Amino acid sequence: MTTKRTKDQAKAILKSWLKVFAAATIACYLAGNRDWEVLVNAGVAAVLPVIYTWLDPTDKRYGRKK
């Protein structure tokens, strides 16, 4: 049971990271920037707060447990 829950949490986290990365990259692209390095950097910068949320043990959504 724990393995299924862990897999479901991992899927939810990765899905969240992918959505944030895609949104930032698309927004930057639509703003007129076509440089791939800048687009990837925008995506990575957008994912960092979500990673911080995941690492935060007090976050109830999917923070690491104490």
Buried (B, 14 or more C-beta within 10 A) or exposed (E): EEEEEEEEEEEEBEEBBEEBBEEBBEBBBEEEBEEEEEBBBBBEEBBEEBBEBBEEEEEEEBBEEE
